Amino acid sequence: MQFGLFGSAAAKRGGPEYDSSEGFSDFIEYNVEAEALGLHSTFVDFGIGKGYRHNEFAGFSLPMEESDARFDECLDVILKAWTADEPFSHEGKYWRFDNIVVEPPTAQKPHPPIWMGAGSERSIRRVAQQGYNLLLGQYAPPEDVANSIAVYKEAVEASGDRFDPMQVGVTRAFFVTDAKAEKEAALERRLQNRMRQLKLATRPDGTVHGGPDRTTGDPHTVNVNSAIYGNPDEIANRLVTLKEAGVGYVLINGGGSGGGMRGRESLRRFAREVMPLFADRPPKRLAV
């Protein structure tokens, strides 16, 4: 099982006392340390999704019904921009470009690896048929993750390609702590963040449209069951369950730590006390 980082820098806002570059500097230092600790990657490949939250579309005054068509046309233009050896033109429904060239060219050929987020069986098959890697959300239970991987694997092999577990990235929030109170506080922070996400994804008629927020059930239960929070043994057991579901590549997000040095120490403990259990040998479930 391989581990990478998932997340991004965050600028601080609120007044002149904040230096908005601090968040980016911290994120760079966090990634540099993660590499030294032996993590496989940080997510710098090209990750895409058509969007699913009502508020995302409302903010740009765009109808959600156009999401599929806009997504397909936009991706077509991006791929042309990456792979064209000479100026190209595009005449579409939503965008038009005449005799343009995008510079500099991509370092990766023919273009950066593409990861596409998907949740439904239809969209997962579409990702495989297009030859892209699959990115799964952080709230789905292991049984749903297993089903998604099986659907993707079947579709990849039906296209005549060889399935590689590293083609599927499964995101998970993590936080290493031995203190029960600290774990519970981190879970509460994550639950409140999820409730904000659900609010943003909810349409005026009360329905939630697609995306990782489609995970159903009691929000508290979903939150507790999907986060890999706790002591190293608890986290290892959660990862064993994911491995048994067919997961080979886990992208961890340390939001539960609250950031700062506490987040850095959580990452160090994860690398030191958890990752070796999954290196080059089948992991064993540990007593908690």
DOMIMAR-412026 format. One record per residue (C-alpha): residue in one letter; x, y, z. Coordinates in pm, whole numbers, plus 50000, padded with zeros to 5 digits. Example, Ala and Ser with C-alpha at 12.3 -4.5 7.8 and 13.67 -1.06 7.14 Angstrom:
2
A512304955050780/S513674989450714/
//
This chain:
288
M500005000050000/Q501295034549902/F500505067350077/G500405102649945/L499215136750059/F495915151749950/G495115187950016/S496355222649935/A497725254550078/A495385279750237/A495985316950249/K495145334650573/R492585362550553/G490955386750789/G493085417950816/P496485434150776/E497905413751065/Y497785382650844/D500505373950597/S498635355650320/S501815337850210/E502245319750542/G499865292050450/F501745284950128/S505115284550302/D503785260550565/F502355237850295/I505675236450108/E507525227750428/Y504915201050508/N505445185050167/V509215186150193/E509055168050527/A506535142950389/E508975133750113/A511755129150365/L509455106750572/G508915083750276/L505465092750148/H504945083349784/S503445115649653/T501645148149699/F498675153749474/V500175176049188/D498715155648897/F495665169548717/G492525161648914/I489155170148760/G485455167348829/K482395183948681/G481265198649013/Y478285188049219/R477465214649476/H474545237749407/N476445267449550/E479365262149310/F477055267149013/A474905294249170/G477995315049245/F478875316348876/S475235319048762/L475475286248570/P472705260048544/M473745226348683/E472045209748387/E474925222048168/S477605205548382/D478175174748163/A478375193947835/R480585221547978/F482865196148141/D483345176047821/E484015206547607/C486395222047859/L488435189947889/D488615187647511/V490125222547493/I492605215047774/L493835183547602/K494245202147273/A496205229247452/W498535203247603/T499105181647297/A498895204846994/D502275210246823/E500975241046642/P498295267646699/F494765253546706/S491195266246691/H488095255446878/E484455262446793/G482195249147067/K478895255847234/Y480405274247529/W483885285247418/R485575297047100/F489305301047036/D490985310846711/N494505300646618/I495905299346972/V498925282647129/V499455275547499/E502985278747634/P505085264947788/P504345228947684/T503805202747953/A506855185048092/Q504945152048107/K504125136147773/P501675134847614/H500205153947910/P500035152148292/P498235121648435/I494505128248464/W492555118048774/M488785120748761/G486495120649061/A483475097749027/G480875081449250/S478165064349046/E478775032148855/R478075049548524/S480585077248588/I483225052648714/R482925032248393/R483255064248194/V486495073048374/A487955038848287/Q486795040247925/Q488515073747880/G491755059548015/Y491895081748324/N492775073548684/L489975072048941/L489735094249249/L487335083149523/G486015105449798/Q486805104050168/Y483345095850307/A482455063350128/P482445032050350/P484865003650264/E482144982350104/D481285010649861/V484985016149792/A485374979149713/N482444980449471/S483805011549297/I487224995649252/A485654963849115/V483584983548862/Y486615003848754/K488834972748725/E486244954748515/A485874984648282/V489644989148246/E490154952648156/A487144953147921/S488924980847731/G491914957647684/D494124974947939/R495844961248248/F494484972648585/D496984987148832/P495824994149192/M497795026749176/Q495235038948920/V492745043649204/G493355069649472/V491215067949787/T491215099449999/R490965097250376/A491235122150661/F493795111350921/F494925122351264/V497255103251496/T496575108151865/D496555086552178/A494175110052362/K490485101252335/A489405137052405/E491665150352129/K490295124351887/E486695133451972/A487405170551927/A488975163851587/L485975142851481/E483635171051584/R485605196051373/R485385172551077/L481645167551127/Q481035204951128/N483045208050807/R480965180650647/M477755197850748/R479015229450576/Q479765208550264/L476285193550268/K474755228250298/L476735240149996/A475675209349798/T471965212449879/R469635226349614/P466805250249702/D464365220849684/G466355202449953/T468015175949733/V471755169249721/H473235164749374/G475985139149327/G479625140149433/P481105125649753/D478285142249946/R476005115449799/T477135092450083/T473915085750271/G473205078550634/D473485096550963/P476205123450923/H477745114851261/T477995077851176/V479405085050831/N481955108350988/V483135083551253/N483295054151012/S485235071950737/A487915090950929/I491145073151020/Y491605090451354/G493075076251672/N496175058151792/P498435039751544/D496745006151604/E493275020551537/I494485037251220/A496265005851102/N493094985351145/R491115010550938/L493755008050666/V493684969950678/T489934971650607/L490604994150307/K493364971250184/E491004941550209/A488574961949995/G491234963849722/V492744997749800/G496415001349709/Y496835039249714/V495625061250000/L495765099149984/I495725113050336/N494485147050446/G495555158950788/G492685183050847/G491765166751177/S494915179651342/G493925215951310/G497185222851126/G500455237351253/M502995217451450/R500295193651576/G499615183651218/R503325179251152/E503705156351454/S500675136151341/L502305131251001/R505585120551162/R503845094651377/F501885081751078/A505105077050882/R507005062051174/E504365039951336/V501815031551065/M503415031450721/P506015004350800/L503154980150877/F502104982050510/A505514980150345/D506184949850122/R504214925150330/P500564917750409/P499494938550711/K498054921751018/R495034934651203/L496134947451542/A494444944951880/V493074978451998/
//
